[in-house]
Amino acid sequence: MPEYSISWTIEIDAETPVRAAYEALAVQRDPESWATVFTVHTGDGDLVVDLNPRQPGPPSLSGPWTLTA
């Protein structure tokens, strides 16, 4: 089974780096959050995956590097 490196990026204004990390974690864990886009780093390049649960239909490719579920 392949192993992947996955990243999620968000910009947050905060008083300290630790506070910024806590705020980012809160955004990720919020069930109403739109923080559903991840970059999956593969040997063939990067793939942007959007796991938006509100998008209807089965997973489909919406571009050469974007998988939408």
Biotite code that builds the C-alpha atoms (Angstrom):
import biotite.structure as struc

atoms = struc.array([
    struc.Atom([0.000, 0.000, 0.000], chain_id="A", res_id=1, res_name="MET", atom_name="CA", element="C"),
    struc.Atom([1.476, 3.397, -0.938], chain_id="A", res_id=2, res_name="PRO", atom_name="CA", element="C"),
    struc.Atom([2.261, 5.989, 1.694], chain_id="A", res_id=3, res_name="GLU", atom_name="CA", element="C"),
    struc.Atom([1.329, 9.631, 1.081], chain_id="A", res_id=4, res_name="TYR", atom_name="CA", element="C"),
    struc.Atom([2.278, 12.948, 2.609], chain_id="A", res_id=5, res_name="SER", atom_name="CA", element="C"),
    struc.Atom([-0.812, 15.149, 3.050], chain_id="A", res_id=6, res_name="ILE", atom_name="CA", element="C"),
    struc.Atom([-0.956, 18.839, 3.875], chain_id="A", res_id=7, res_name="SER", atom_name="CA", element="C"),
    struc.Atom([-3.692, 21.289, 4.726], chain_id="A", res_id=8, res_name="TRP", atom_name="CA", element="C"),
    struc.Atom([-3.034, 25.015, 4.643], chain_id="A", res_id=9, res_name="THR", atom_name="CA", element="C"),
    struc.Atom([-4.865, 27.810, 6.420], chain_id="A", res_id=10, res_name="ILE", atom_name="CA", element="C"),
    struc.Atom([-3.936, 31.405, 7.191], chain_id="A", res_id=11, res_name="GLU", atom_name="CA", element="C"),
    struc.Atom([-4.697, 32.499, 10.757], chain_id="A", res_id=12, res_name="ILE", atom_name="CA", element="C"),
    struc.Atom([-3.976, 35.708, 12.636], chain_id="A", res_id=13, res_name="ASP", atom_name="CA", element="C"),
    struc.Atom([-3.070, 34.923, 16.245], chain_id="A", res_id=14, res_name="ALA", atom_name="CA", element="C"),
    struc.Atom([-1.047, 36.277, 19.139], chain_id="A", res_id=15, res_name="GLU", atom_name="CA", element="C"),
    struc.Atom([1.304, 33.272, 19.270], chain_id="A", res_id=16, res_name="THR", atom_name="CA", element="C"),
    struc.Atom([2.204, 30.272, 17.083], chain_id="A", res_id=17, res_name="PRO", atom_name="CA", element="C"),
    struc.Atom([0.645, 27.923, 19.644], chain_id="A", res_id=18, res_name="VAL", atom_name="CA", element="C"),
    struc.Atom([-2.608, 29.911, 19.623], chain_id="A", res_id=19, res_name="ARG", atom_name="CA", element="C"),
    struc.Atom([-2.608, 29.767, 15.815], chain_id="A", res_id=20, res_name="ALA", atom_name="CA", element="C"),
    struc.Atom([-2.256, 25.967, 15.968], chain_id="A", res_id=21, res_name="ALA", atom_name="CA", element="C"),
    struc.Atom([-5.173, 25.717, 18.402], chain_id="A", res_id=22, res_name="TYR", atom_name="CA", element="C"),
    struc.Atom([-7.327, 27.884, 16.165], chain_id="A", res_id=23, res_name="GLU", atom_name="CA", element="C"),
    struc.Atom([-6.445, 25.803, 13.092], chain_id="A", res_id=24, res_name="ALA", atom_name="CA", element="C"),
    struc.Atom([-7.331, 22.631, 15.002], chain_id="A", res_id=25, res_name="LEU", atom_name="CA", element="C"),
    struc.Atom([-10.687, 24.133, 15.981], chain_id="A", res_id=26, res_name="ALA", atom_name="CA", element="C"),
    struc.Atom([-11.410, 24.908, 12.316], chain_id="A", res_id=27, res_name="VAL", atom_name="CA", element="C"),
    struc.Atom([-10.539, 21.335, 11.290], chain_id="A", res_id=28, res_name="GLN", atom_name="CA", element="C"),
    struc.Atom([-12.772, 19.809, 13.973], chain_id="A", res_id=29, res_name="ARG", atom_name="CA", element="C"),
    struc.Atom([-15.761, 22.096, 13.382], chain_id="A", res_id=30, res_name="ASP", atom_name="CA", element="C"),
    struc.Atom([-18.437, 19.963, 11.658], chain_id="A", res_id=31, res_name="PRO", atom_name="CA", element="C"),
    struc.Atom([-19.667, 23.040, 9.778], chain_id="A", res_id=32, res_name="GLU", atom_name="CA", element="C"),
    struc.Atom([-16.168, 23.909, 8.545], chain_id="A", res_id=33, res_name="SER", atom_name="CA", element="C"),
    struc.Atom([-15.275, 24.114, 4.859], chain_id="A", res_id=34, res_name="TRP", atom_name="CA", element="C"),
    struc.Atom([-11.733, 22.947, 5.718], chain_id="A", res_id=35, res_name="ALA", atom_name="CA", element="C"),
    struc.Atom([-12.096, 19.931, 3.448], chain_id="A", res_id=36, res_name="THR", atom_name="CA", element="C"),
    struc.Atom([-9.369, 20.530, 0.861], chain_id="A", res_id=37, res_name="VAL", atom_name="CA", element="C"),
    struc.Atom([-6.074, 18.691, 1.205], chain_id="A", res_id=38, res_name="PHE", atom_name="CA", element="C"),
    struc.Atom([-2.950, 18.464, -0.938], chain_id="A", res_id=39, res_name="THR", atom_name="CA", element="C"),
    struc.Atom([-1.774, 14.881, -1.352], chain_id="A", res_id=40, res_name="VAL", atom_name="CA", element="C"),
    struc.Atom([1.866, 14.662, -2.378], chain_id="A", res_id=41, res_name="HIS", atom_name="CA", element="C"),
    struc.Atom([2.519, 11.687, -4.654], chain_id="A", res_id=42, res_name="THR", atom_name="CA", element="C"),
    struc.Atom([5.473, 10.444, -6.631], chain_id="A", res_id=43, res_name="GLY", atom_name="CA", element="C"),
    struc.Atom([3.748, 11.756, -9.763], chain_id="A", res_id=44, res_name="ASP", atom_name="CA", element="C"),
    struc.Atom([3.055, 15.232, -8.356], chain_id="A", res_id=45, res_name="GLY", atom_name="CA", element="C"),
    struc.Atom([0.552, 16.885, -6.069], chain_id="A", res_id=46, res_name="ASP", atom_name="CA", element="C"),
    struc.Atom([-3.154, 16.092, -6.102], chain_id="A", res_id=47, res_name="LEU", atom_name="CA", element="C"),
    struc.Atom([-5.669, 18.503, -4.552], chain_id="A", res_id=48, res_name="VAL", atom_name="CA", element="C"),
    struc.Atom([-8.520, 16.533, -2.956], chain_id="A", res_id=49, res_name="VAL", atom_name="CA", element="C"),
    struc.Atom([-11.752, 18.248, -1.885], chain_id="A", res_id=50, res_name="ASP", atom_name="CA", element="C"),
    struc.Atom([-13.804, 16.123, 0.523], chain_id="A", res_id=51, res_name="LEU", atom_name="CA", element="C"),
    struc.Atom([-16.711, 18.570, 0.777], chain_id="A", res_id=52, res_name="ASN", atom_name="CA", element="C"),
    struc.Atom([-19.566, 16.432, 2.145], chain_id="A", res_id=53, res_name="PRO", atom_name="CA", element="C"),
    struc.Atom([-22.181, 18.841, 0.768], chain_id="A", res_id=54, res_name="ARG", atom_name="CA", element="C"),
    struc.Atom([-21.206, 18.237, -2.850], chain_id="A", res_id=55, res_name="GLN", atom_name="CA", element="C"),
    struc.Atom([-23.716, 15.861, -4.459], chain_id="A", res_id=56, res_name="PRO", atom_name="CA", element="C"),
    struc.Atom([-22.799, 12.768, -6.407], chain_id="A", res_id=57, res_name="GLY", atom_name="CA", element="C"),
    struc.Atom([-19.949, 10.287, -6.386], chain_id="A", res_id=58, res_name="PRO", atom_name="CA", element="C"),
    struc.Atom([-16.282, 11.296, -6.419], chain_id="A", res_id=59, res_name="PRO", atom_name="CA", element="C"),
    struc.Atom([-15.218, 12.682, -9.776], chain_id="A", res_id=60, res_name="SER", atom_name="CA", element="C"),
    struc.Atom([-12.241, 14.403, -11.299], chain_id="A", res_id=61, res_name="LEU", atom_name="CA", element="C"),
    struc.Atom([-12.929, 18.083, -11.844], chain_id="A", res_id=62, res_name="SER", atom_name="CA", element="C"),
    struc.Atom([-9.514, 18.801, -13.313], chain_id="A", res_id=63, res_name="GLY", atom_name="CA", element="C"),
    struc.Atom([-6.231, 17.097, -13.959], chain_id="A", res_id=64, res_name="PRO", atom_name="CA", element="C"),
    struc.Atom([-5.139, 17.523, -10.324], chain_id="A", res_id=65, res_name="TRP", atom_name="CA", element="C"),
    struc.Atom([-8.387, 17.891, -8.387], chain_id="A", res_id=66, res_name="THR", atom_name="CA", element="C"),
    struc.Atom([-10.427, 15.025, -6.990], chain_id="A", res_id=67, res_name="LEU", atom_name="CA", element="C"),
    struc.Atom([-13.808, 16.111, -5.656], chain_id="A", res_id=68, res_name="THR", atom_name="CA", element="C"),
    struc.Atom([-15.911, 13.861, -3.443], chain_id="A", res_id=69, res_name="ALA", atom_name="CA", element="C"),
])
